[in-house]
Amino acid sequence: MTIDREQFMKEGYLILRDVVPPGQLGTVRGCIEHMVERRRVLSRQRRTPDQPPGGEWEASGQPRLNFATDCDAHSAGAIEFLLGETTLGVCRQLMDAEHVSPHNFACICSADNRDTGPAAWHRDISPGDPAPLRGMIANMEHHGPSYLQWNIALYEDSVLWIVPRSHLRTNTEAENRQLVENPCAPLPGGMPVELGPGDGVVYTHLLLHWGSNYTRKLRRTIHPGFRPFGFASLPNVHWRHWEPGFFDHLSPEAGRQLEEFDALFLKEMNDFAGIFRTIIERDAGEFVSRFEQLHPSPHACPVTLAMLNQVSLKLHRLKHTGTPASAVWGNGRDMERLGSHFTAEETEILRQRFAALDAHLRRPEPINNPSFQRSHSAYLANDMPEDLTVEGFIAGW
């Protein structure tokens, strides 16, 4: 499959036909339906008294599969499809990196018994987390995409709308006004993504997009994400939503691939631990060396500082609040791995080292930031502080 990377960088998305080749469509559909039926059974068995007879699956207006926990030997073909040339292979063409790994394996499904209408326009980021939007845009402009997500339709699907080129800018004043008045209506410049069975759209999470209308019409749209390792900077998305436990269902080759990806994620947790240790110990020389390994490029270095600040906040939360690791970040297992390197007292010292930088990234009071997830926040949603530097961060220790 030939990919126009220049067009992707300009528009923020590519619509690709026959991502699921016609000869594979029936097989992939069968894998998904097998997972759906397994989830329906489990959902009925696990329902709580306040839920309908079908439990959580029936209660959801947009139920989703997580392949890592939902697949078995009869449905593992869906995961192997996401390791193929039309999916992972396309991401490798778009990302300039040594390795590209799945970040999540999911499928968006239609509700069984009700229509739930439109969602809200959004970018798949929170205010300042992992960094302000302009910083992540700079990261992408200098280094290319560091996160790619897909909608791959197994049946006709036009639910997704996008605003082309919005990944290279913040919201306009007109967009913000409408998003405050009604975030669930079409935006000027928005367009539906018309996908036939087997078609897909690959796009950056920085793009303004919208789930326009969730109905009972049959929807089985595979929704994976991918991120790089060996990239020029710390990727804008550097966590994951899967962990080992399903590899035995895969072919030996696919299992080996996933084991290699798992090792890359765990190594990154060790890299975070190493750089945090240099900060706790005020070892500036070793910090700079490790920072340059994490962010080899001379461009957009402050963005990685902002991301490290957010990781340190999550580590502190893990050690000081009793919040389960899975509720702090990603799959939980990786955060537990990172947390195992530190005592609660050490994470408090780490927060003190980041305090001056953190203050640079905040405003005095929380405000609403239209189109951001968890939009009410004191963190700067759009603009990077102009005076944020590696040298200034070290001086703040």
N, C-alpha and C positions, 0 to 999 in steps of 0.2 A: 504494500500500500504506500503510494507516494504522498508525502505530506508537505504542504506549503508552510514552512515555519515562519516566513516573513509575514504572511497573511495572518497567521495566528497571533503574532506579536502585535500586529496593527489592530486587529478586530477583537481579540480576546477569546476567540472560539473558532472551531472548525466543525462543520457538519459533514459527516462521512457516511457514505452509503455502504451497505452490506458489511458492517463491522462484524455482525454474525453472518457468516456466509450462508446462503440459502440451504445448502446441504446440511448445515449444523443447526439450523433454527429449531427444528422439531426436537432435537436432542437437548438443547439448552432449555427450551420451554419445559420439557419433561423433568429436567433437574430442578427447575424452580418450583413447579407444581408439587413435586415430591416434598420439597422443603416446606412449602406453604401448608400442605396437609399435616405434616409432622407438627408444625407450630400450632395449627388449629387444635389438634388433639391435646398437646401439652397445655395450651392456653385454657381449654375447658377443664382440664384436670387441676390446674393451679388457680382457678378463679377464686376471688375473694367475695364475700357476701355483697359488697357494694357494686360488683361488676355484673354485666349481662351474662347470660348462659355461656357465651363463647369466651368469656374472660377478657384479658387484655387485648387480644387480637381483635375481637369483635368491638371492643370499646374504642379502638383507635380509628380516627378518620383517615389515617395514612399509615397503615401497618407496614413495617419494614422487616426484611430478613437480614440477619447477620450470618454470612456463610460460614464463618469460622466456628460458630456454635450450632448452626442449623444443618450443616451438611452431614451426610453419611456416605457410605460406599455407593449408594444409588444416586447421589446428587453431586459428587465431587467434580464431575465434569464441568460444572459452572465455574468452579475455582480455576480449573485448568484452562478453560476458555480465557480467563482474565490474565493468564500468563502467556498468551499467544501473541502472534505478530500483529494482529489488528487491534490489540489493546496495549499490553506492555510494550510491544514493539513500536507502536506509534509514540508512546511516551518517551521511549529512548531517542526517537528522532527529534522530538521537541525539546528535550532536556540535554544540556551539555554537562554530562556527569559520568563518573566511572561506573556507578551502579544506579538503577532505578528499581524501587521496591513498591509493592502495594502498601497503601496506608490503611485501607479498609475494603472489605468485600460486602456489598449490600445490595438489596433490591427493594425498590419502592413499589408497593402494591395498592390496589384499590380497596376501599372499605367494602365489607360484605353486604351491609344492610342500610347504608345511609350516605347521603351527599353531605359534604362539609364545607363546600364553597372554597373561595380563594384564601391563600395564605397572605403574608405580607412580603413586599419587596425587601430584599436584603443582599448584603455581601456576606460571605461565610467567614466573618471575622467579628471579634468583639472590640469595643473601644480600647485602643492601646495594647491589645493582647492578640497576637504576640508582640506587635509594635504598631505605632501609628501608620495609617494608610499610606501617606506620602513616602514613608520610609520603605514600606514593602513594594510600592511602585518603583522606587529607585532601585531596589534590589532586583526587580524583574527587568527593568530597562538595561541595567548593566550586565546581568548574568543570565537572563532568560527565565522562563518559568521554573519555580521551585516547588510547585504543587499543581497537579492537574486532576480534575474530576470529570466524570462522564455521566451522561444519561444515555443508556443503550436500550432502545425500545424492542421488546419482543412482540408487541402488538402496536397498532397505530397510536401515536401519542403526540399531542400538541399542548400538554399541560404547561411545560416550561416556556417562560418568556425571558428574554434577555434585552439589555440595552447595549448594543455593540459599542466598543471603544470606551466604555465607562470604566474599564480596568486601569486606565492610564490617567484618571482624574478623580477628584473628590466630587461629591454631589453638587449640582448647580443649585442656585437659590430657588428656582422654580420647582426642582425635584424635591427639595427639602420641604417647601410649603405643602406640596401635594402629599408627601409622605406623612406629614403631621396631620393633615386633614383626613386623608384616607389612604393608608399604606397598601390597601388591597384592591386598588383599581389600576388600570393600565397607565404607565408613565409615558410622557412624550418621548418618541424615539424608540420605544419598546417594540419588540416583535416576537411573535410566537415561533418556536422551533418546531417545525413540522417533521416528524420522524415516522417513516414507515417501518414495518416489521424488519428487524435486523439492523436498522440505521442507528447511528450514534452521534452525539455531539460531545466533543471534548472542550473544556473551557477552564479558565482560571477562576479560582474562588474569589478573586477580587472584583469580578464582573458583577454588576447589578443584575439580579435575576429574581424570578417570581414563579411560584406555583399557582397558576391562574385559576384553576377550578378543580377541586377534588370531588369526584363523583363515583357512583357504583360501576361506571363503565370499566370493563376489564383492563387493568393496568399492571403490567409486569415490566418494570423499567430498571435494569441493572444500574447501580449507582456506586461505582468504585472510585477510589482515589489513589494517586501514586505520588511518590516523592523521591528525590535523588539522594545519593550518598557520594562522597568524593566530588562535591559541588564547590563552586567558587566562594560560597558564603553559607552561613547557617540557613537552611531552608525556612521559608515562611511557615510551613507546617512540618513539625519535627517530632510528632508523637504518632501513635497508631491506635487502631481499634480492633486489633486481633492479637492472639497469642497462641503458642503451640497447643496442640491437643487434637487437631484434626489431620495431622500429616499422614497418619496411617491409612486414611481413606484415599490418598492420592497415589498416582503412579510414582515409582521410585524417582524418576527424573524430577517431577514436580515437587516431591517431598524434599529432595536435595536443594532445590531452588529456595523453598520456603525456609529451610534450615539456615541457609546462607543469609537470607534476609533477616531472620531472627537474630543471628549473630551480629549483623550490622547495627540493629537497633540497640542491642545490649552494649555493644562497644561504644555507641554514642552516649549512653548513660554513664559509662566509665569515663568518657572524655569530659562530660559535664562535671562529674565528681572531681576529676583532676584539676580542672580550671577553677572550680570553687575552692578547692583546697589551697591553691596558690593565693586566692583572695583572702581567705581566712588567715593564712600565715604571712600576708603582706610580702609575698615574693614577687616583686614586680617583673624581674627578668624572666622568670619561668612563666608568669602570667602572659607576657607578650608572646613568648614562644608558643604556648598552647593556643592563644587567641589566633595567631597566624595559621595554625593548623586547622582550626575551626572555621576561619574566615580567610582563606588565602588571598583573596582579591584586595587591592588597595581601595576599592570603591565601597561605599555604603557601610563602612565599619560601624558607625553608631547604631545601625539597625540591629546588628547582632548584640550589641550591648543592651539595647532595650529588650531583646528576646531573652537574654540571660537573666535580666532583672525579673521577668515574668516567671521563668523557671524557678528562680530562687524564692519567689513568693509562694509558689505551689509547694516547694520543698518545706518551707517554713510552716505552711498550713498543715502539711502532713504530720509534722513532728510536734505541733503545738495545739491542735484542735481535736484530735481523735477522729477526724474525717477519714472514712475509708479511702484507700489509695485509688480505687476505681472511680471515686467521685471527685478526686483532685485533678486527674489528668489521664487521658488516654485509656489504656486497658488496665491500669492499676499495677500490673506486674512490673512495668518499667519504672514507675515511680517508686515502688518498693525497692527495686534494685538501686536506684539513686539514693533513696533514704538510708539504705543499709550502710552507706559510707560515713554517716554523720550522726552525732548525738544531737539532742534538742538544743543543748547549749551552743554547739558549733553552728547550727542553723541560725541562732539568734545573733551570733557574731557576724555571720554572713549577711544578714539583713542590715546590720549596722554599717557594714562596708558598702552596701548598695544604697544606703539611705539618701545620700546627696543626689545620686543619679535618679533614684525613684522620685524624689521631689521635683526634679527637672521635668519629669514626664507626667506630672499631675497638675490640675488646677485646684483652687481652694475648695470648691463645692462640686458635687456631681451635676451633670447636665444630661439632657436627652440628646442622643446622637442618632438621627433617623437613618434607617437602613442597616444599622449595626445590630448584631445579635447581642442580647443582654444590653440594650442600648443606653441605660441610665448608668453613667459612670463618671468618676472624677479624672480618669486617665485621658490623656490627649488622644482623640480619635483620629485626627487627620494629620497634624503637623508635627514633624520632628523638631526638637529644640535645636536651634542653630549652633549653639556653643557646646554641644555634646561631643566629646572626643575621648579616645582611649587614654590619652595622657591626662586629661582632666578627671576621668574616672579613677585612675590610679592615685592621683593627687588627693582625691576625696576620701581615701582610706584612713 
